[in-house]
Amino acid sequence: MNRVHIKTYGCQMNERDSEAVAAMLRARGYRIVASEDDCDVLLLNTCSVRDAAEQKAIGKAGHLLARKRGDPDFVLGILGCMAQNRGAGLLDRLPDVDLIVGTQKFHRVPDYLDNLRAAREAGAPVGEAVVDIGEEAGSQNTIRDHMEGPDRRVCAFVSIQQGCNMDCSFCIVPTTRGDERSRPMDDIVRECEDLAARGAREITLLGQIVTSYGRRDYPHTGGVSPFVQLLGRVNAVAGIERIRFTSPHPRGFRQDLARAYSSMPKLGEHVHLPVQSGSNRILRAMRRPYTRERYLEIVASLRAAQPAMAFSTDIIVGFPGETDSDFEDTRALCEAVDYDMAYIFKYSVRSGTPAASMPGQVPEGVREERNQALLEVLRAGSLRRSQALVGTVQEVLVEGPDRTGLRFTGRTRANRAAVFEAAPRLVGHLVPVEIARASVSTLYGELVGADAGLQTAPGAASL
Ligand code: SAM
């Protein structure tokens, strides 16, 4: 009973939590396996941001319980946000689940599995499900272990904070992730140094509202927020070539952060800046503490710091009360910012949030229409911005083989995916790539300079 498969739903934070659980389990002697068909323990690390994500995980768990009926030793656990949100209530729908572990208890998973294994080996009758969704002081400090793999990991994720104290009327995250808690800056920097020593060249700092990092724990010094202080320290780590972060809040973009984009070249020319809506009326109803004018001012200040700055965002369409005119404001804002990329979400009712009981819920048909209309605006803008790069030379961090295994892939400083021929020895290096053609989301090009002419024989890209 030691082969564990972890299936992750949702955001990069969930991916990072899963990796930390996997690393803790491996240190305890469990084998982490890629196939869900050949495992003894299956852990679903879940997402609650939208109802569809919860329904998907519940459907999957229901399906897996059928397997459990044929194999009583098979262990099924539900971890993360949905476990936190629904707790023991999940057992009404999924009575035979073995483990329900919330977002502040990931580090307890190895103990719970050890106990289950010991009980099964001793022939003890199957007991009640373990449900652990309590709060735990310091739990933010437990997401720190990384998996060692045979391949060099060029891009690594580092959790800097858990929880969220914002008050967005649509969002369930403060319930599922709890209060905002930051990790000590020294621990984060040490983790980045270790990752750099193991071959990481790009670090993505993760949190629900990263720009609020450390605001209760560290003073602003000389007008510089703790988050920007942290960026400065990670920027100084030798071996790290690029720093990204997600997800920030527009509120955190003051002069100190705009200036960081001029003074810290490792930040590149990309910002993810969630806007949610382009209508001031809807922003107020969402309890977002900025206006469209302020948002556009932030965009302008970042473009002043870095003229080539590329933006991505999160947008919710069909928030309660959103009229055609509100939606047109969002469409116009998208055109004004000229995003490279956006996650567009149809508003999803989350029980217990203020927006769930607001009047003027928008019918699904209208939400879908607005979703499609906005996707089209973004697709056209993104393609235009991509094609403008044809003929330019972009600095690309080589991450590894592409999906076909025939070429290599990496990202530009502005976070665009690029595909090109290279050689395995260039993985982890910054290389110049001349862009020959572009699709909406991918650039295709050739190495230039000293490494030009490095051909990849078919199949040779696998490391
Ligand atoms: N830092 C981000 C911000 O500024 O709010 C929060 C990231 S949140 C976990 C990810 C995204 O999910 C949000 O930006 C929002 O667009 C989307 N989202 C959250 N609640 C939603 C809901 N009820 N319906 C649809 N989308 C939602």
Residues whose N, C-alpha, C, O or C-beta is under 5 A from the ligand:
A	BS01	SAM	V49 F170 C171 V173 Q208 I209 S247 P248 H249 P274 D314 I315 I316 F345 K346 Y347 S348 R350
